[in-house]
Amino acid sequence: MEVAEVLPDFADAFAFEEFNRMQREALPALLDREENVVASAPTASGKTALAELAICNALADGGTALFIAPLRALTNEKEADWDRFEELGYSVYVVTGERDLNPRRARRADILVMTPEKLDSATRKHDSRRYDFVTDVDVCVIDEVHLLDADRRGSVLEVTISRLRRLCTPRIVALSATMPNVDDVAAWLDAPPECTFEFGEEYRPVDLNAGVKTYTHGENTFADKYRRLYRALDLAEPHLREDGQALVFVSSRQDTVRAAKKARDEIAERDLRIGPRGDYDFHTETKDALDNETLRNSVLDGVAFHHAGLSKNDKDLVEEWFKEGKIELLFSTSTLAWGVNLPARCVVIRDTKIHDPLEGEVDMSPLDVLQMLGRAGRPGYDDVGYGWVVCDTAEADKYRRLLREGKEIESRLADSLDAHLNAEIAMGTITDLEDVMEWLETTFYYVRGQSKPEAYDFPNLRGKVRDCLERLVEEGFVETGEDLSIEATPRGVLASKYYLRLETAARFAALAERDEGVDADALLEAVARAAEFDSVSARQSERDAINAVLVGRETGDLDAGERKVLAILRGAASGTTPSELRSDAWVIRRNALRLLSALRAFLDRFAGPHDANLARRLEARIENGVADDAVGLTAVDGVGSGRASKLSKEGLSTLGDLVDAGVAGLVDAGLSEGVAERVYESARSLPAVEVEWGAFPDSVATGESEMCEVTVGNVGEPARAGVRVTVNGVEMTSSNTYLRETETVPVGVFGADADELEFCVSVAFPEEPLVPHEETRTVEVV
């Protein structure tokens, strides 16, 4: 059955010309019916085409498609793959982080690509102008729906799909690797039997011979990696000698490089002749084609590595050369198993444990293991694919059972029911206990609980929900009315809006509500203690670097993981993260920026604009690595970390300095004329404060008093501001205002016991990283 015959208008959207047997069987349900579809099929059997069929069907009717990719690293790959749709006149847009989101592009897109986490965040804010596009979806394709069983991420996918179905009732097409309980997923999504497909191993293009191999575990973790590597090479060697290819999965980006380097030495020792050694043209091509020098040297020996940190150019070339057979041994992280269809005759999983920057050392999920092994066998080249799990003897039975029985998909909602329930209450979709029960009935948790009532403690479901609601009330996230109604508190709304663990939200609220105020140390410590970082651990090799960053600073009772987070944040703020901490720094910094943004909102709501501004400046410093006195420069369009530091060194550290310097002065400071003009105009448009003291006295008699008026003006862009007046350091008055042009502030001058009174007017902008504008006036008491 040819693609052009079935979908003449979309033939060019597919990477092949004919549908295979599995695709043909699912085709009528996707194209001729309107119900939801669930399809479970072996890895590499062509499930992506089912997603594309569903998308084409929606586009043909003028609809919008949403594709939920399992990993953030894969969303950009999908955007690149689907250039084919762009060439047909349909726009593809990957919805990324809050700051990078372009709502106009998202609104106009024909195909949206999102991760479960991003979709969860967007649907929580669906009634905002920024995220209203998420309710205009006609078909939603869930790639790898078996991720429902993943720790933490599974419950996010589950509640988000349930919410999306309530918001806009899209058609759901859920695709999965082989799973024993596909009928439970179909029941959850209301897919009829005619639209539920369970394609068995007979639909695999190549038979799979999978097994478990053990190694002798030693005391040294580093040495163990090499024991497992030699075991992996033993398994791959027979296939490499027959010109087959091997794909070895390891736990981290660094390990792909180290393993490839060690493997090249070992291959030479074993006299294994692989790679395009005599191919002069290939040698010449690699010299200029690859960005990564280590990779360039490795590829010439027929060995390569692949991970998300490589440039797109290098990843594309590695994939191309592997498909062409020029690379015969490839080391990769698990991302490759979920994304690119890159099969090999032999697949070896060297590492069953991975280091997660936020979780420490954890077991690789069973879903990942099965996904990787599914890459064994090249259609059209191999009759059988060989897949091996290399593990310690103690864990061998666990993996043998997984290969023999597969993995039933469970719901993970119970693990984080309180946070998801709080989110629904904050959105207003749940207003009483009965609403909670109705909401639960839309979840996979409810369906699975009916299948396994004892395992899910289903007879006690109502009691569990009541206990959960009581905890939310006790912790200040929810309040109940006399009529037993349920409503979110400001704390609950902020926890949901900023996607926080409830323990973190409670900590942030307590910090914002304390009487003694906050400083930068307290804010950084609150982020370091956040529950989102609970599982961060500090390796022995990192301890000295952590101590060096934190030397001379009081860190109280922070544990080793919290100290590591704090050290990374302090290093990022100064632009000097130690090399020993860099492997985890990117992930920790990215999460910390989200948490600081949330903390800023708590401070704004419960403390005031000045404290919120402090958090905003810290956020900008950690993001850009600039000093506190120059952080305001990062608010200027065209000024990033490098330019901010450069301008600061030239004595231009405030917006006022930039405006006073003018275009000519900025050029003198090292900017090109075009950049200088843009920086100057942007600096002029940002909020800029002027304080007029008016008829403010120079002195006041003891016991006398005088009411004065101080005028605060904004000669730049209007913005929300906090205006605070203190006398001798004690707050006299404060206000939260939208500062357009001028604001009059009443100030009382009272003759007191002191010899003189120092009045300070401070203006802070909570949403801009500008250093607060402060002016003082001294009054003598005579």
Order of alpha helices (4+ residues) and beta strands (2+ residues): alpha-alpha-beta-alpha-beta-alpha-alpha-beta-alpha-beta-alpha-beta-alpha-beta-alpha-beta-beta-alpha-beta-alpha-alpha-alpha-beta-alpha-beta-alpha-beta-beta-beta-alpha-beta-alpha-alpha-alpha-alpha-alpha-beta-beta-alpha-alpha-alpha-alpha-alpha-alpha-alpha-alpha-alpha-alpha-beta-beta-beta-beta-beta-beta-beta-beta
